[in-house]
């Protein structure tokens, strides 16, 4: 049986100086490929709002959206630790409500952990979930659910006060029991320093190479994101180009009769021949003609 990656494995990887790889996934086929590629952490990010559901932000994503996609991912994954994002307003109201919602992502969604965005205001909630046995990943820096308050998708921690706040939040999350912390859009030297101070792994996105691990949004990584990539992302394939070309060729083959060919078609069973089929067709052709004549005479 395949051994599931655990939160303890990730902390041990940090201690050994082994970089942690995380990627987002939102559906069965890509989650399966990520797992088979040996990626140890798969995040069902609420970025599914932008990447898959066509929203402009992650704010419209609901718990039921997250459950639907988390189930698809966990049905595919055998080895990786699956972390499900808690969407906007499912964890900010009260720790008890957050516990109920996180519990659904674990119990109904099959995730092994959840992720919550933010520092100070969510620390009590993180502690509550951890006490209930739910592993929690934190998320600091650019927290997309607060995009309107932050005034856009901008690099964070760019003043002494903001850097101090980031350190304080990271340590508070660690103390509350978070097993890892995503650092998003943070100057590389700041993220490196935070990663050295906290004992739990940091997973960076737009936070430079000094983090303990890296996460990329799958559609950016595969070249499926429409328009220009965010500066922090790197595409390792051009799937949009491959998919467009495949669809164009398929449409052309259907239009010119090249698809389906013999290889994609089924012949008659041995005990039937083309004459029998033709005889049946004749019979029905005649019936249809007869019906037409009858309707014609009714009308006439
Ligand atoms: O939702 C998401 O994909 C995320 C990553 C960017 C860390 O939170």
Boltz pocket constraint, residues with backbone or C-beta under 6 A from the ligand:
constraints:
  - pocket:
      binder: B
      contacts: [[A, 24], [A, 43], [A, 44], [A, 45], [A, 46], [A, 47], [A, 48], [A, 85], [A, 139], [A, 182], [A, 184], [A, 205], [A, 215], [A, 217]]
      max_distance: 6.0
